[in-house]
Amino acid sequence: MRLTISTLLILLSFSSLFAQPEKPAPMPEKHLKNIRQVTFGGDNAEAYWSPDSKRLTFQSNNKAWGLECDQIFAMEVQKAAGDSTYRPQLISTGKGRTTCSFFMPDGKHILYASTHLGGEPCPEMPDLRAGGKYLWPIFDTYDIFVADLKGKVVKQLTNSKGYDAEAVLSPKGDKILFTSDRSGDLELWTMNLDGSNPQQITFDLGYDGGAFFNADGSKIVFRASRPKTEAEIKEYQDYLAQGLVAPTNMEIFVCNADGSNLHQVTHLGKANWAPYFHPSGKKIIFSSNHHSSRGYDFQLYMINEDGTGLEAITSQSIFNSFAMFSPDGKKLAFSSNRNNKPGSRDTNVFVADWVD
């Protein structure tokens, strides 16, 4: 999942990240102005803009909405901002678990992954702390669907056994990019908008996911694990055989839209994930805990594509991730646990005006 962890992923069990808060270093969030909260309760993440920059599609497990696990919703940002009573439109079926939604080019349909064909109940979560490591589940019942804005499924794009999720659209409107384990590893694939002509574009061992195109559709940014030693490779493959990954060591990579010219952008250590291209196409915003002594303080950073110019973007709270610039380049949507009441571990969606 991009969350999962999107992002990445397969949703994050956010509460396990926040058990022992550490105070982030104070700094002004100079790039973010007029920050507005647009969800109010539960874990809300992977909020991605519509083509007209007026709506967001996102996933939530808000108990107040009767949810047992993540489902996909769509909101009108102007109506949702600051209104805790606003109820967004349910897009997914309300069955199974969902992740990673994205608007189709017409702005009238939404792409998302769901396990509902594998069973109506939420799939059972494995022990996400097994062996002393934080783990993400990779459910093999995830498939990719397209629904209209009322939640009617109009197309199933994948139907093979295994993990197919984390799907996004090229700005060119011609390709869907997604993560799949159909080749035996978690790799990036592309397919046509109708699900035809799937093509594998990454091939190195490790979890490749949470991928997005740049503004002209010529490049892809994603996060990946790259086990190197014999012990790391064995651990990765053993976990994958159990439908699990350990996302504690990931870096940001960039390649061309066909997978060529693959290169690593960050070399920071720990977990660097949920990347997205800055509107200029020359920088990348992403979430990282590389600065943290304990591992669960995630802040937004920005970096040049060549790996230079690392800059901290956020400092408030101990979780900030899933940043996406609006298509018009004027706003940033992101998830954060800022504004929480004492004792609360909610993760909410926020929208800010972006200042370069």
N, C-alpha and C positions, 0 to 999 in steps of 0.2 A: 504494500500500500504506500501511497505517498505519505499517508498518515498512518498513519499509523500510525508511517512512518507509516499523512496523508497521509501522516503522510503521512513512514514512508510506507503506506503500507498497509490495509491492514492497519487496523487502528492501534494507536498507542494506548496503552493503559496509563493515561496521564497521571493518575493518582499515585502510581508507584514511583513516578519521577520526583514527586514533590514531598516525600516523607520528611525530609530534614532540610528546610529552606536555608539557603545561605544568602547573605545580603549582597546584591550586585554592586559593583563600583559605581558611584554616582557619576553621571555625565548627562549633558543635555541631549535630547533626541531631536537634533536640529533639522533633520530631514522630514520629520513628521509634524504636521500642523493640523489643528481642528480634528483631533482624534474623536471618533464617535463609536460607541459600543452598539452593536446591532443584534447580538444574541444575549440571552440572560438566563443561563442555567444549564448544567450538564457539560458534556464535552462536545464542543462545536469546532470543526476544523475543515481544512481543505476547501476554503471558500474561494471560488473562481468566477471571474467576471463574464457577463454576457457580452456579445459583440458591441452592443450600444453603451456599455459602461454604466448601465442603470440597475442591473440585477446581479445577484450572486447565487450560485448553486453550491451547496455545502452538505456535510454530513453531521448528524447530531444523534446523541443518545439521551436527550433531555427527558427525564422521568416525568416531568409535568405534562408532557405530550403523550404519555402512555407508552413510551419506548423501552424495550428491554435491551436493545443493542442498536448500533448505528443504522440510520436510514437517511435517505437523500431528500433534501428540501430545496426550494428556490424562494428567494426573497426579493422584494423590491427595496433597495437600499434606502431610498428617501423615506419610505414609510416605516422601516424597521429601526432607523437611527434613534436611539434614546427611548424607544417604546417597548417596555418589558411585556406588554400585553399583546404585541403583534404576533400573529400565528402564521408562519410561512406555509407555502403550499407543499404538501407531501408529493414527491415525485416517484419514489420507489414504491414497491408493492406493500411495504409494511411487514414483509415476511423475510426470514433469513437475516443475514448481515450484509451490509453494503459498504462500498468505499469508492473514493476517487471518481467524482462526477465532473463533467465538463460540458459547456454549451456547444451544440453543433453550429455550423456556420450560419444557419438561418435564424438563430436565436429563438427558435420555436420548439426545439427538441434538445434533450439532455442525454448525454452518454454517461453510463455508470456501470460499476461491477456489483454483482449480487450473488449470494449463495442460495437464493430462494428455491431454485429448481432442485437443489440437493436436500431440501427439507424446509418446512415452514418455520420451525423454531430457530432461535439464534443458535448457531453452531457452538458446541461446548468449547470453552477456552481451555487450553492446556496450562500447565504450570509455567508461568512466564518468568519464574525465578529458578528454574531447574538448574542444578549444577552451579548455582551462585552467579549466573549470568542473566542479564535482562534479555528476553527473547520476544520475537514477533511471530505470530502464527501465519502460515501461508496456506490458507484453506484451499483444498483441491476442488471445491465445488463452486469457486468463483467463475462466473462467465460475464461477458460484456453485453449490455443491452442499450437500446435507445428508447426513450419514452417522450411523450409530448408534455406540455406544461401542465396538463391535468393529471399526469401520472399514468397514462395508458401506454403500456409497452407496445411499440410499433415494429421493433426489430430485435432479434437476437443475433449478435455478430460472431460469437464464438460458441462452440458446443463440444469441445474436446475435453477429456478428463484431465484435470490439472488446474493450476493457477493461471488465470487470465484476468488481469486487472490493471489499474494505474493508467487508464487510457486518456489521451488528450488528442486534440486536433491540430493539424498544421494550419497556420494562418492562410496558406494557399487554398485551404478547403478541399484538399485532394487525398490526404492520408491521415490515418489514425495511428498513433504511436502508443505502444503498451508494453507491459512486462509479462512474460510467460515462462513457464518451466517445461514447455512441451519438448524442448531439446535435451532435457535432463539437467539443465542449470537455469538460473533465473537471468534471462537475457532480455534485451530490448528487441521488439519486433515492430514492423509497420504492416498495415493492411489498408485496402481501399475502404471507402465509407460504407460499403455494403458488406464488409467482412471478407471479401475475396482477396486473393493474391497475398497471403501472409508471407513476409520476408524477414528473416533474422538479420539484425544489423550489428549486434555485439556478440563476442565469442570468448572473451577471457573469463576464467573461472572466478565466480563471485556474484554477489547480488547486485544486478544493475536495475535501477528503478527510479521512480519519482522524476521522470523525464519530461522536459518541455522544449518546444521549439522557440527560436528567437522570432523577432517580429516579421521577418521576411520568409521564414520557413526554411532557411538554408542551413541552420545549425541546430544542434540538440545539446542541452545541458542536463546532466543527471548525476545522481550520487551512486557510489558503488563501493562494495567491499572487495578487497583483493588479497585473499589468503595466499601466503607465499611459502612458509615453512611446511614441512611434512606434517607437523602437529596441527598447524592452522588449517591446512587443507582437509585433514581427516575430520577435525571438529566441524568445519563448515559442511562437509558432505554428510556426516552423521546427523547433524541437526536437520539438514534439508530432507533427508530420508524420512524424518519424523514430521515434516511439514513445519519446520521452524527455521528461523535465522536469528543470529545474534548481531544486532545493528550497532554495536558499540565502537566499531572502528570503520569509518567510512570517509571517503574523500569525494570532492567534486571533479567531474570530468566533462569534457566537451568533445563533440565530434561533428562532422558534416551530417546532413540529413540521411545520407545513405550508409553511415557508419564509418566512413573514411576519415583520415586525419584525426584519429582519436588521441587526445592528450589530457593529462592530469593537470588540474588547475590549482587545487589546494594540496598542501603537504603539512597540515596542521596537527594531525593526530586526533584521537578520540572520534566523536561523531559529528560529521559535517554533512548536512542533508537539506532537503526541501529547497533546491536552488531554482532561481528564475532569472531570466535575462532582464537587465535594466532596459528601458525603452531605447537607449542609444545603441544597444547591441554590443557594447564594449565592456560592460561590467555585469556582474552576477550578484544578486542578493541571495543569501542562504542563512540557514540556522546552524549554530555550532555551540558546543560546550568545551571547545579546546582550551579556553581560558580558565575553566573551573577546576578547583582542586578536588571536588567531590563527584562531579560527573553529571549532575542534573540541572545545572543552570544553563539554559539555552537562550542565547541572544541572537538577534539578527546582525549579520555582517554583510559588507559589500566588498567585492574584490574585482580587479581587472581580469580579463580573460587570460592574460599571460601570467597570473599569479601574483602580481605586484599590487601595491596600494590598498592593503587590507584596512577596512574602516568599520568601526562598530556603529551600528544604527540604533539599537535599543539598549536600555539599561533598566527599565522598570519591570519588576517581578522576576520570576525565575523560569518562565517559559514564554518564548516568543518564536513563532515558526510559521510555515505555510504562507510566506509572503508572495503576493502576485500583484503586479502592476495592471491597472485598468488599460484596455486597448487604446484609450486616448492619452495614456501616459500621465494623467493628472492625479491619480489616486493609488493608494496601496491598501490592499486588504491583507490582514494577517490574523493569526490566532494568538491569544495571550491569556495568562491568568492574572493580569492586572485588574484592579478594581474589585477584587474578591473581598467579601466580608470575612472577618476573622474565623478561621477554621474551615473555610470553604476551599475546595480544590477545583472549582469550575474552570473550564477553558472556553473562552468566548471569542467570537469574531469581532474584529474592530476594523474600521475604515478610516484612513487618514489622507489628508491632502499631502502630496509629495512635493518636497522642496529640494531641488538639486544644489 
